[in-house]
Amino acid sequence: VRRRSIILNVLLHFHKLKVKLEEIQREYQNLMAIRNEYFNLLKHIQIPKEVKVEKLGEDQFVVKVRCNRGGDILVSIVEAFEELGLNVVRARVCCNHFFAMEAIVVAQDQQTTKTKDVTQAILKAIDKQGGERI
């Protein structure tokens, strides 16, 4: 009787483990479906194009850019900096679901560059690469 009782307890325990495993698998599948739906929604979000340029000193600017990913936006922005005679001192770029950049740039020849000129050059660079599309 004791041996039979042990076997029944083991079988009952296995059954409970199997039920728990099935429950965990269903939960995992639900979470994966939610995750996939979330990433699918992120693909269709339109990030408004945003360019902010602030003057730090005589020849330094803080540049902040946000827009949709597309093309070689970073390359176009760096080329725009070069055309304006600006050197990038520090930059932080993220392009997981949209393009975001924060940079500090310095004028090469102590020339007077206006924030409006930098803003317009960056907007032109973004438009050139299709930064408003996904």
C-alpha positions as CSV (number, residue, x, y, z in Angstrom):
1,V,0.0,0.0,0.0
2,R,2.8,2.4,0.9
3,R,4.6,1.8,-2.5
4,R,1.3,2.4,-4.4
5,S,0.7,5.6,-2.4
6,I,4.1,6.9,-3.3
7,I,3.6,6.2,-7.0
8,L,0.2,7.9,-6.9
9,N,1.7,11.0,-5.2
10,V,4.5,11.1,-7.8
11,L,2.1,10.8,-10.6
12,L,-0.1,13.5,-9.1
13,H,2.9,15.8,-8.7
14,F,3.9,15.2,-12.3
15,H,0.4,16.1,-13.4
16,K,0.5,19.3,-11.4
17,L,3.8,20.2,-12.9
18,K,2.5,19.5,-16.4
19,V,-0.5,21.7,-15.9
20,K,1.7,24.5,-14.5
21,L,4.1,24.2,-17.4
22,E,1.2,24.5,-19.9
23,E,0.0,27.6,-18.0
24,I,3.4,29.2,-18.2
25,Q,3.6,28.4,-21.9
26,R,0.2,30.0,-22.6
27,E,1.3,33.1,-20.6
28,Y,4.6,33.2,-22.6
29,Q,2.7,33.0,-25.9
30,N,0.4,35.8,-24.8
31,L,3.3,38.0,-23.8
32,M,5.1,37.4,-27.1
33,A,1.9,38.3,-29.0
34,I,1.6,41.5,-27.0
35,R,5.3,42.3,-27.6
36,N,5.0,41.7,-31.4
37,E,1.9,43.9,-31.5
38,Y,3.8,46.6,-29.7
39,F,6.7,46.5,-32.1
40,N,4.3,46.5,-35.1
41,L,2.7,49.6,-33.7
42,L,6.1,51.3,-33.2
43,K,6.8,50.8,-36.9
44,H,3.8,53.0,-37.8
45,I,4.3,55.8,-35.4
46,Q,5.1,59.1,-37.0
47,I,7.6,61.1,-35.0
48,P,7.3,64.8,-35.7
49,K,10.5,66.3,-37.1
50,E,12.2,68.4,-34.4
51,V,15.4,70.4,-34.6
52,K,16.6,72.6,-31.7
53,V,19.8,74.6,-31.9
54,E,21.0,76.6,-28.9
55,K,24.1,78.8,-28.8
56,L,26.5,77.9,-25.9
57,G,29.1,80.5,-26.3
58,E,30.8,82.5,-29.0
59,D,31.3,79.5,-31.3
60,Q,29.6,76.5,-29.7
61,F,26.1,75.1,-30.3
62,V,24.0,72.3,-28.7
63,V,22.0,70.6,-31.5
64,K,19.1,68.3,-30.7
65,V,17.4,66.4,-33.5
66,R,14.4,63.9,-33.5
67,C,12.7,62.5,-36.6
68,N,11.7,59.2,-38.2
69,R,14.4,56.8,-39.3
70,G,15.2,56.8,-43.0
71,G,18.2,56.9,-45.3
72,D,21.6,58.0,-44.0
73,I,20.3,60.9,-41.8
74,L,23.4,60.9,-39.6
75,V,25.7,61.2,-42.6
76,S,23.7,64.0,-44.1
77,I,23.7,65.9,-40.8
78,V,27.4,65.6,-40.4
79,E,27.9,66.7,-44.0
80,A,25.7,69.7,-43.2
81,F,27.9,70.5,-40.2
82,E,31.0,70.3,-42.5
83,E,29.5,72.7,-45.0
84,L,28.8,75.2,-42.2
85,G,32.4,74.8,-40.9
86,L,31.3,73.1,-37.7
87,N,33.2,70.4,-35.9
88,V,31.4,67.8,-33.8
89,V,32.9,67.8,-30.3
90,R,30.5,65.3,-28.7
91,A,27.5,63.5,-30.0
92,R,25.0,60.9,-28.7
93,V,22.8,59.1,-31.3
94,C,20.0,56.7,-30.9
95,C,18.0,55.1,-33.7
96,N,16.1,52.2,-32.2
97,H,12.6,53.2,-33.3
98,F,13.3,56.7,-34.4
99,F,16.3,58.9,-35.0
100,A,17.5,61.0,-32.1
101,M,20.8,63.0,-31.8
102,E,22.2,65.4,-29.3
103,A,25.5,67.0,-30.3
104,I,27.8,69.8,-29.3
105,V,29.4,71.5,-32.3
106,V,32.1,74.2,-32.6
107,A,32.7,76.6,-35.4
108,Q,36.1,75.9,-37.0
109,D,37.3,79.4,-37.8
110,Q,35.6,81.5,-35.2
111,Q,33.1,82.5,-37.9
112,T,29.7,83.9,-36.9
113,T,27.2,81.1,-37.5
114,K,23.6,81.7,-36.6
115,T,21.4,79.2,-34.9
116,K,18.9,79.7,-37.7
117,D,21.4,78.7,-40.4
118,V,22.3,75.5,-38.5
119,T,18.7,74.7,-38.0
120,Q,17.9,75.2,-41.7
121,A,20.9,73.1,-42.8
122,I,19.8,70.2,-40.6
123,L,16.2,70.4,-41.7
124,K,17.4,70.3,-45.3
125,A,19.7,67.3,-44.5
126,I,16.8,65.4,-42.9
127,D,14.4,66.2,-45.8
128,K,17.2,65.0,-48.3
129,Q,17.2,61.6,-46.6
130,G,13.5,61.2,-46.2
131,G,13.5,61.5,-42.4
132,E,9.8,62.0,-42.3
133,R,9.1,58.5,-43.7
134,I,9.5,55.1,-42.1
